[in-house]
Every structure is written in structure tokens, then in C-alpha cells.
């Protein structure tokens, strides 16, 4: 009988319990090197550009497992904001799932990875319809006995919203696992502003680079002024909302992709939510106020930071083990 890990099983050494250290180590140094060197995803990945409806194209990478005569199922992985299909957590999780006999599809959101050229309009977090369309197209292209969805951070938020829409979209989704999913974007923005400054600087640096790349590819219209690009995360987000979305205010936009309160009460697909009580950018109180149906389980670890969950100095990750074992539980 398989031992399915719970959040209480994650117990890093005391010196690794700092949430900021956990968050940083998750994607840097030896853990990043281990994800890139000899990763089985690189050898067999096949690129696909998906028709997601309304002329939208999104890129992803499919890997067929070779561990079993027949795949256990197909898992679609969703990265976080300004991450990509090659983010450290995506590579580690994908490799773990391949080893267990799952086929894997890693999706890039619009304007993430090397996809800025595929669509003229900018990415924003309320573009849920195209992600639903992408998952539906993946399910059509790669029929499988089971279809699961796993996401990290903003990708976890997207996974939950896709799951809410899956029955109406005809997507045969069996289970989702969300690691440190963004619940309430408004309080998430406050938390990011209150966290140590390097978090906001990190995301701003990556986002500005992405926007500048988009501008070079589509130079005929000014996306942002120099002053707007130089603003804070809140100021640049407000400029993006007013310039490039149909939302009339920053608050309306943030509410547009919230899954807080009772938003998940109607979720019919079994789901596991893993988070850490000390996550510095996604407040734990947002999870405690969720109204969840019986088939959705919230698992809170006392430590782990934001998408960290590093076991020890081997840099082995608890999150990818959690994702794999939760999906194996249904096997």
C-alpha cells in the first residue's frame, strides 16, 4: 500500500526552516542545476503549438513516459507568473511524474517562455478562457485513461479555475493538485508589497523584461510609457489593467481571478491544495477562509515558504513528491 504524504510529513532541518531561504533555494543553485542536467524531459519533449480558440495560440511540451507498458494517465503542468515550462519546479515535477509512468504536458502561458511572438495582446491573469481551451486541446490530442492538472502559485490558481469550468467545456478532468495557489490576488498583492523588497524587485525585473521583449516584437504601438515601466508593481499592474484589459479598475481586475471565499464551493473534481503557513507572498488566512466541498482537501505545512518545500541539503523537494503521490493514490 502506498504511503501518501501529508503536509505534516514535511519537516526540514531547523536551519532550512526560514521561509525566504526555502523560497529562494527552490529555484536556484544546486536544485536548478539538478533540474537542468540530465533531466529526462529534455530528451523526449515534443513541442506543440495549440489552437486555444479565438485565434489564440499557446505553446507546450509533451513527454511520453517509458516506465510502463501503458501510461497511468496524462498530467498537464501549469507554471507560476513569469515562470515557464522550464522552471525548476516544472522540470522536477515532470521528471518525477515520468518516472511513475505518467505522460506529461508542460504548458506555457501567453508571453511566458519563448512565446511572446505567438499572440499580439499581452498576458494577464484573467485570460482563463485560453487556458481552458489549451487543456481541452491537449485532452483531444492525447487521449488518456486519466487526465490530471497540477499547478504552482499562479498556475495553481489557473488549475482551480480550469477545474471549475472543465465540466461545461467537456474536459474529462479527474483530479487537480495545486501547490501554493494564489487565492486572493488583492491580499496577495498586499503581501508581496509587505514582504522583503527582493520579492517585488524579482518579479518586477522579470515582468519588465517580458514587456520590453513584447514591445520589440510589436513596435507599432506603445505598450507602456517609460514612467509606467519604472513604477512599482502596483502602479505597473494598474497601468496594464487600464491600457490593455476591459476592466475599469485594478480592484475589478484582481477580483476577476480570485478563488477566495466560496468561489470553490461548487468544484466537483477532487483536488488537493498544498500550502505553507509561512508562505511570505500568499497569506495563510486566505486558505482558512475558503469554503471547500468534501472532495477538496487543504494540506497546510508549518514550513515551506513559497513553493519551496526543500527537505534538506540534498535539495530534494517535497512538493513534486506530494504531486506524484496524490495522483498515484487514484491508481
C-alpha positions, 0 to 999 in steps of 0.5 A: 500500500502506498504511503501518501504524504501529508503536509505534516510529513514535511519537516526540514532541518531547523536551519532550512526552516526560514521561509525566504531561504526555502523560497529562494533555494527552490529555484536556484543553485544546486536544485536548478542545476539538478533540474537542468542536467540530465533531466529526462524531459529534455530528451523526449519533449515534443513541442506543440503549438495549440489552437486555444480558440479565438485565434489564440495560440499557446505553446507546450511540451509533451513527454511520453513516459517509458516506465510502463507498458501503458501510461497511468494517465496524462498530467498537464503542468501549469507554471507560476507568473513569469515562470515557464515550462522550464522552471525548476519546479516544472522540470522536477515535477515532470521528471518525477511524474515520468518516472511513475509512468505518467505522460506529461504536458508542460504548458506555457502561458501567453508571453511566458517562455519563448512565446511572446511572438505567438499572440499580439495582446499581452498576458494577464491573469484573467485570460482563463478562457485560453487556458481552458481551451489549451487543456481541452486541446491537449485532452483531444490530442492525447487521449488518456485513461486519466487526465490530471492538472497540477499547478504552482502559485499562479498556475495553481490558481489557473488549475482551480479555475480550469477545474471549475469550468472543465465540466461545461467545456467537456474536459474529462478532468479527474483530479487537480493538485495545486501547490501554493495557489494564489487565492486572493490576488488583492491580499496577495498583492498586499503581501508581496508589497509587505514582504522583503523588497527582493520579492517585488524587485524579482518579479518586477525585473522579470515582468519588465523584461517580458514587456520590453521583449513584447514591445520589440516584437510589436513596435507599432504601438506603445505598450507602456510609457517609460514612467509606467515601466519604472513604477512599482508593481502596483502602479505597473499592474494598474497601468496594464489593467487600464491600457490593455484589459476591459476592466475599469479598475485594478480592484475589478481586475484582481477580483476577476481571478480570485478563488477566495471565499466560496468561489470553490464551493461548487468544484466537483473534481477532487483536488488537493491544495498544498500550502505553507503557513509561512508562505511570505507572498500568499497569506495563510488566512486566505486558505482558512477562509475558503469554503471547500466541498468534501472532495477538496482537501487543504494540506497546510505545512508549518514550513515551506515558504513559497513553493519551496518545500526543500527537505534538506541539503540534498535539495530534494523537494517535497512538493513534486513528491506530494504531486506524484503521490496524490495522483498515484493514490487514484491508481 
